[in-house]
Amino acid sequence: MDIPLPADSVAQRSSTWVRGPIWDSVWMLNAIWLVPIALLLAQGHSDPKNGSLDVFYFGLTALFWIGHRLGSTWLAFCTEAYRPLVRSEPVRFVLLPLLVTAACFAVFLPSDDALPWTRGERFVGMAILDYVLVTYHFAAQHFGALSLYRSRAGRARCAETRRHDRMYSLLVGGVLIFLADILAGAVAYPGLWINHWLVPAWVASNLQEIRMAALLALSAATAVMLWAEARAPHRSLPRVLYIVSLAAMVAIALQPRSLFLYLAIWTSQHWILAMGLASQTPRAEPSPDGGTVRRFFHELNKRPWAILVVLAAASVLLLPLFEVEASLDGGTFYGDRIFGAAAEQLRRSSWVPALIAVAFATGFVHYLLDRNVYRMSDPRVRTAACGLLTQR
């Protein structure tokens, strides 16, 4: 979610918050409450996945996982704010997502002997591609959040701060997270990385030393960001909180503790922030010219809470369909706790190849549309997203 704001996009604001201290703390800065809650729930359990943290993460997954993935699709196709942009950019908003979706179906629908690779081998390749893209996608969202707060602080002109934000997001939210995943075995199919691709075997025998070096790099990078913030002419408390919370999440990821604890915090932070942004972006959209459906959507878009309800409801209802993707690598099936045997039967049905194609397609389209709807370097996008960029 790349949100580079040019100097003329947002006027100097009286507040450095996106919406206000309470809203920002719940949605934008959610790590400041996610981290302590997750650590508290993980205490007393040798494996937090078997304790209260699992229940907490189940609730967050059900409400936010699929909902956050649909947020950019909602903005593009269900709002008056983005309607002119979508009509003027059909290639980016319509053609490319359709081609991506068609490609995913072309990969997964053919039988094992129809292509040179079996479905299982195709799944591994697509899972690795998705891992690479989602790692960058998370880092880009951190850069976008810092960019919003940089603009709120009246420093959109500062190219140096923007460069620092990008480098910090890519290093801490991208490179160090990739390293943490390697150390914890959380990359997609780690056996293919170790000794085969980018990661030599000595990593496995020097885990503690690598962790210490990564923590030192994290500390140094965070100290540089905080020092620069302290010396800035217009300081921003939200930027400081975001930098510190991002560093805290990465520090947890680099610890030799439960992989589940790190993943629960890291993914939930991303989902909650994304849904918060999606709920606010179209709230100042113009009224539609006509059409019952368009007027209905407009009534929802004027009310951020209504968008959150719709996305959360969709997230719960679609959970078992998207968890079919996890059936090929032995994932956790939270949908079973809501839909029981129906979710399990879905994973054994003849629809599995098509549902896996849908899961990958929506993920890839999500990365693409997120870039499109939050591309604030485009003045037309800034106009469409004025509900996010302007104060109440």
C-alpha positions as CSV (number, residue, x, y, z in Angstrom):
1,M,0.0,0.0,0.0
2,D,2.3,2.7,-1.3
3,I,1.0,6.2,-0.3
4,P,3.6,8.8,-1.4
5,L,1.9,12.1,-0.8
6,P,3.3,15.0,-2.9
7,A,3.6,18.5,-1.5
8,D,0.4,19.9,-2.9
9,S,-1.8,16.9,-2.1
10,V,-2.8,17.8,1.4
11,A,-2.7,21.2,3.0
12,Q,-1.0,21.8,6.4
13,R,-3.2,20.2,9.1
14,S,-3.8,21.3,12.6
15,S,-3.7,17.7,13.7
16,T,-1.0,15.2,13.1
17,W,-3.5,12.3,13.4
18,V,-5.3,10.8,10.4
19,R,-8.7,10.9,12.2
20,G,-7.9,11.5,15.8
21,P,-6.0,9.8,18.7
22,I,-8.7,7.3,19.5
23,W,-9.5,6.2,15.9
24,D,-5.8,6.1,15.0
25,S,-5.0,4.1,18.1
26,V,-7.6,1.5,17.2
27,W,-6.9,1.2,13.5
28,M,-3.7,2.8,12.3
29,L,-1.6,2.2,15.4
30,N,-3.3,-1.0,16.4
31,A,0.1,-2.7,17.2
32,I,0.3,-0.7,20.4
33,W,-2.6,-2.8,21.8
34,L,-2.1,-5.9,19.7
35,V,1.4,-6.6,21.0
36,P,0.7,-6.5,24.7
37,I,-2.5,-8.4,24.4
38,A,-0.8,-11.1,22.4
39,L,2.1,-11.4,24.8
40,L,-0.3,-11.6,27.7
41,L,-2.4,-14.3,26.1
42,A,0.8,-16.3,25.2
43,Q,2.1,-16.4,28.7
44,G,1.9,-19.7,30.5
45,H,1.7,-21.8,27.3
46,S,4.6,-23.7,25.8
47,D,2.8,-23.4,22.5
48,P,0.6,-20.3,22.3
49,K,-1.3,-21.9,19.5
50,N,-3.0,-24.2,22.0
51,G,-4.1,-21.4,24.4
52,S,-6.0,-18.2,24.6
53,L,-4.0,-16.5,21.9
54,D,-5.4,-19.0,19.4
55,V,-9.0,-18.0,20.3
56,F,-8.1,-14.3,20.0
57,Y,-6.5,-14.8,16.6
58,F,-9.4,-16.9,15.5
59,G,-11.7,-13.9,16.1
60,L,-9.4,-11.5,14.3
61,T,-9.0,-13.9,11.4
62,A,-12.7,-14.4,11.0
63,L,-13.5,-10.7,11.1
64,F,-10.6,-9.1,9.2
65,W,-8.6,-11.6,7.0
66,I,-10.9,-11.8,3.9
67,G,-12.5,-8.4,4.6
68,H,-9.1,-6.6,4.3
69,R,-8.5,-8.4,1.0
70,L,-11.8,-7.1,-0.4
71,G,-11.3,-3.6,0.8
72,S,-9.6,-2.2,-2.3
73,T,-12.1,-4.0,-4.5
74,W,-14.9,-2.3,-2.6
75,L,-13.3,1.1,-3.1
76,A,-12.7,0.5,-6.8
77,F,-16.2,-0.9,-7.8
78,C,-18.6,0.0,-5.0
79,T,-17.9,3.7,-4.5
80,E,-18.8,6.9,-6.3
81,A,-15.5,8.3,-5.3
82,Y,-13.5,6.0,-7.5
83,R,-16.1,5.6,-10.3
84,P,-14.5,8.2,-12.6
85,L,-11.0,6.8,-12.1
86,V,-12.1,3.3,-12.9
87,R,-13.8,4.4,-16.0
88,S,-10.8,6.3,-17.2
89,E,-8.3,3.6,-16.3
90,P,-10.0,0.3,-17.4
91,V,-6.7,-1.4,-18.1
92,R,-5.3,-1.0,-14.5
93,F,-8.7,-1.6,-12.7
94,V,-10.4,-4.1,-14.9
95,L,-8.3,-5.7,-17.6
96,L,-5.2,-6.6,-15.5
97,P,-7.3,-8.1,-12.6
98,L,-9.2,-10.2,-15.1
99,L,-6.0,-11.4,-16.7
100,V,-4.5,-12.3,-13.3
101,T,-7.7,-14.2,-12.4
102,A,-7.7,-16.0,-15.7
103,A,-4.0,-16.9,-15.3
104,C,-4.7,-18.4,-11.8
105,F,-7.5,-20.6,-13.2
106,A,-5.3,-21.6,-16.1
107,V,-2.7,-22.8,-13.6
108,F,-5.0,-24.8,-11.2
109,L,-7.8,-26.1,-13.3
110,P,-5.9,-28.4,-15.7
111,S,-5.3,-31.9,-14.3
112,D,-1.9,-33.3,-13.2
113,D,-1.0,-34.7,-16.6
114,A,-2.3,-31.8,-18.6
115,L,0.7,-29.6,-18.0
116,P,4.4,-30.4,-17.4
117,W,3.9,-29.8,-13.7
118,T,1.4,-31.5,-11.4
119,R,-1.1,-29.4,-9.5
120,G,1.0,-29.9,-6.3
121,E,4.1,-28.5,-8.0
122,R,2.1,-25.6,-9.5
123,F,0.7,-24.9,-6.0
124,V,4.2,-24.7,-4.6
125,G,5.4,-22.3,-7.3
126,M,2.3,-20.0,-6.8
127,A,2.7,-20.1,-3.0
128,I,6.3,-19.0,-3.2
129,L,5.3,-16.2,-5.7
130,D,2.6,-15.1,-3.3
131,Y,5.0,-15.1,-0.3
132,V,7.4,-12.8,-2.2
133,L,4.6,-10.4,-3.2
134,V,2.9,-10.4,0.2
135,T,6.2,-9.6,1.9
136,Y,6.6,-6.5,-0.3
137,H,2.9,-5.7,0.1
138,F,3.2,-5.6,3.9
139,A,6.4,-3.4,3.7
140,A,4.6,-1.0,1.3
141,Q,1.7,-0.6,3.7
142,H,4.1,0.5,6.4
143,F,5.6,3.0,4.0
144,G,2.1,4.2,3.2
145,A,1.1,4.7,6.9
146,L,4.3,6.6,7.6
147,S,3.6,8.7,4.5
148,L,0.2,9.7,5.7
149,Y,1.6,10.8,9.0
150,R,4.4,12.6,7.3
151,S,1.9,14.6,5.3
152,R,-0.2,15.3,8.4
153,A,2.9,16.7,10.1
154,G,3.3,19.2,7.2
155,R,6.4,17.5,5.8
156,A,5.2,16.2,2.5
157,R,7.9,18.3,0.8
158,C,10.7,16.6,2.7
159,A,12.3,14.2,0.3
160,E,14.8,13.1,2.9
161,T,12.1,12.0,5.3
162,R,10.3,10.2,2.5
163,R,13.5,8.4,1.6
164,H,14.0,7.4,5.2
165,D,10.5,6.2,5.5
166,R,10.9,4.0,2.4
167,M,14.2,2.6,3.5
168,Y,13.0,1.9,7.0
169,S,9.8,0.2,5.7
170,L,11.7,-2.0,3.2
171,L,14.5,-2.8,5.6
172,V,12.6,-3.4,8.8
173,G,9.2,-4.5,7.3
174,G,10.7,-6.4,4.4
175,V,14.3,-7.6,4.7
176,L,14.3,-8.3,8.4
177,I,10.9,-9.9,8.3
178,F,12.1,-12.2,5.5
179,L,15.2,-13.0,7.6
180,A,12.9,-13.7,10.6
181,D,10.8,-16.0,8.4
182,I,13.9,-17.8,7.2
183,L,15.1,-18.3,10.8
184,A,11.7,-19.5,12.0
185,G,11.0,-21.6,8.9
186,A,8.0,-19.5,8.0
187,V,8.8,-18.8,4.4
188,A,6.8,-20.7,1.9
189,Y,8.3,-24.2,1.6
190,P,11.6,-23.4,3.5
191,G,13.2,-26.5,2.3
192,L,13.5,-25.0,-1.2
193,W,15.2,-21.9,0.2
194,I,17.8,-23.6,2.4
195,N,20.7,-24.9,0.2
196,H,18.7,-24.5,-3.0
197,W,18.2,-20.8,-3.6
198,L,19.1,-17.8,-1.7
199,V,19.9,-19.2,1.7
200,P,23.1,-21.2,2.4
201,A,23.2,-24.0,4.9
202,W,25.4,-22.1,7.4
203,V,22.3,-20.1,8.4
204,A,20.9,-23.0,10.2
205,S,24.0,-23.4,12.3
206,N,24.4,-19.7,13.2
207,L,20.9,-18.8,14.2
208,Q,21.7,-16.9,17.4
209,E,24.5,-14.8,15.8
210,I,22.2,-13.9,12.9
211,R,19.4,-12.9,15.3
212,M,21.7,-10.7,17.3
213,A,23.0,-9.0,14.1
214,A,19.4,-8.5,12.9
215,L,18.4,-7.0,16.2
216,L,21.3,-4.6,16.2
217,A,20.3,-3.5,12.7
218,L,16.8,-3.1,13.8
219,S,17.9,-1.0,16.8
220,A,20.2,1.2,14.7
221,A,17.6,1.8,12.0
222,T,14.9,2.6,14.6
223,A,17.2,5.0,16.5
224,V,18.0,6.8,13.3
225,M,14.3,7.3,12.5
226,L,13.5,8.5,16.0
227,W,16.5,10.8,16.1
228,A,15.4,12.3,12.7
229,E,11.8,12.7,14.1
230,A,13.1,14.4,17.2
231,R,15.0,16.9,15.1
232,A,12.2,17.5,12.6
233,P,10.7,21.1,12.5
234,H,7.2,19.6,12.8
235,R,7.3,16.6,15.1
236,S,4.7,13.9,14.9
237,L,3.7,11.7,17.9
238,P,1.8,9.3,15.6
239,R,4.9,8.7,13.5
240,V,6.9,8.0,16.6
241,L,4.3,5.5,17.8
242,Y,4.1,3.8,14.4
243,I,7.9,3.5,14.2
244,V,8.2,2.1,17.7
245,S,5.3,-0.3,17.2
246,L,6.7,-1.6,13.9
247,A,10.1,-2.1,15.6
248,A,8.4,-4.0,18.4
249,M,6.7,-6.4,16.0
250,V,9.9,-7.1,14.1
251,A,11.8,-7.6,17.4
252,I,9.2,-10.3,18.4
253,A,9.6,-11.9,15.0
254,L,13.4,-12.2,15.5
255,Q,13.1,-13.9,18.9
256,P,13.4,-17.7,19.1
257,R,9.9,-18.0,20.4
258,S,6.6,-19.3,19.0
259,L,6.2,-18.7,15.3
260,F,2.5,-18.4,16.0
261,L,2.9,-15.4,18.3
262,Y,4.7,-13.5,15.6
263,L,2.4,-14.4,12.8
264,A,-0.7,-13.5,14.9
265,I,0.6,-10.0,15.6
266,W,2.1,-9.3,12.2
267,T,-0.9,-10.4,10.1
268,S,-3.5,-8.9,12.3
269,Q,-1.8,-5.5,12.3
270,H,-1.9,-5.5,8.5
271,W,-5.5,-6.6,8.2
272,I,-6.9,-4.1,10.8
273,L,-5.0,-1.2,9.3
274,A,-6.2,-2.0,5.8
275,M,-9.9,-2.3,6.8
276,G,-9.7,0.9,8.8
277,L,-8.3,2.8,5.8
278,A,-10.9,1.3,3.5
279,S,-13.8,2.4,5.8
280,Q,-12.6,6.0,5.8
281,T,-11.5,6.6,2.2
282,P,-15.0,7.0,0.5
283,R,-16.8,8.8,3.3
284,A,-16.8,12.2,1.5
285,E,-17.7,10.9,-1.9
286,P,-20.3,12.8,-4.1
287,S,-23.9,11.6,-4.3
288,P,-24.7,9.3,-7.3
289,D,-26.6,10.6,-10.3
290,G,-29.1,7.8,-10.1
291,G,-29.5,4.0,-9.8
292,T,-30.9,2.2,-6.8
293,V,-27.8,0.1,-6.3
294,R,-25.5,3.1,-6.5
295,R,-27.6,5.0,-4.0
296,F,-27.5,2.0,-1.7
297,F,-23.8,1.7,-1.8
298,H,-23.5,5.5,-1.3
299,E,-25.5,5.3,1.9
300,L,-23.0,2.7,3.1
301,N,-20.0,4.6,2.0
302,K,-21.1,7.7,4.0
303,R,-20.9,5.6,7.1
304,P,-17.5,4.1,7.8
305,W,-19.0,1.7,10.4
306,A,-21.3,0.3,7.7
307,I,-18.4,-0.5,5.5
308,L,-16.6,-2.3,8.4
309,V,-19.8,-4.3,9.1
310,V,-20.1,-5.4,5.4
311,L,-16.4,-6.3,5.1
312,A,-16.4,-8.2,8.4
313,A,-19.6,-10.1,7.5
314,A,-18.1,-11.0,4.1
315,S,-14.9,-12.1,5.9
316,V,-16.8,-14.5,8.2
317,L,-19.0,-15.9,5.4
318,L,-16.1,-16.5,3.0
319,L,-13.7,-17.9,5.5
320,P,-14.2,-21.6,4.7
321,L,-13.9,-21.0,0.9
322,F,-10.5,-19.2,1.2
323,E,-9.2,-21.7,3.7
324,V,-9.4,-24.4,1.1
325,E,-6.1,-23.0,-0.1
326,A,-4.5,-24.1,3.2
327,S,-5.7,-27.7,2.6
328,L,-2.6,-28.5,0.5
329,D,-0.1,-27.5,3.1
330,G,-1.8,-28.6,6.3
331,G,-2.9,-25.2,7.5
332,T,-5.3,-24.3,10.4
333,F,-9.0,-24.3,9.5
334,Y,-10.8,-21.7,11.6
335,G,-13.8,-22.0,9.3
336,D,-14.6,-25.4,10.9
337,R,-15.3,-23.7,14.2
338,I,-18.1,-21.6,12.6
339,F,-19.4,-23.9,9.8
340,G,-18.6,-27.3,11.2
341,A,-18.7,-30.3,8.9
342,A,-19.8,-28.1,5.9
343,A,-16.3,-26.4,5.8
344,E,-14.5,-29.8,6.0
345,Q,-16.7,-31.2,3.2
346,L,-15.8,-28.2,1.0
347,R,-12.1,-29.1,1.2
348,R,-12.9,-32.6,-0.1
349,S,-15.2,-31.5,-2.9
350,S,-14.5,-31.4,-6.6
351,W,-14.5,-27.6,-6.3
352,V,-11.1,-27.6,-4.6
353,P,-9.0,-26.6,-7.8
354,A,-11.4,-23.8,-8.6
355,L,-11.5,-22.5,-5.0
356,I,-7.7,-22.6,-4.8
357,A,-7.6,-20.5,-8.0
358,V,-10.0,-18.0,-6.5
359,A,-7.9,-17.7,-3.4
360,F,-4.7,-17.0,-5.2
361,A,-6.5,-14.7,-7.7
362,T,-8.1,-12.6,-5.0
363,G,-4.8,-12.3,-3.3
364,F,-2.9,-11.1,-6.4
365,V,-5.7,-8.8,-7.4
366,H,-5.7,-7.4,-3.9
367,Y,-2.0,-6.5,-4.2
368,L,-2.7,-4.8,-7.6
369,L,-5.8,-2.9,-6.6
370,D,-4.3,-1.7,-3.3
371,R,-1.6,-0.1,-5.4
372,N,-4.2,1.4,-7.7
373,V,-6.6,2.9,-5.1
374,Y,-3.9,4.3,-2.8
375,R,-1.5,5.6,-5.5
376,M,-1.5,9.1,-4.1
377,S,1.0,10.4,-6.6
378,D,-1.9,10.5,-9.0
379,P,-4.1,13.6,-8.5
380,R,-7.2,11.7,-9.6
381,V,-6.6,9.1,-6.8
382,R,-6.1,12.0,-4.3
383,T,-9.5,13.3,-5.4
384,A,-11.1,9.9,-5.0
385,A,-9.5,9.4,-1.6
386,C,-10.4,12.8,-0.2
387,G,-12.4,11.2,2.6
388,L,-9.1,9.8,3.9
389,L,-7.0,12.8,3.2
390,T,-9.2,15.5,4.8
391,Q,-10.2,16.1,8.4
392,R,-13.8,15.9,9.6
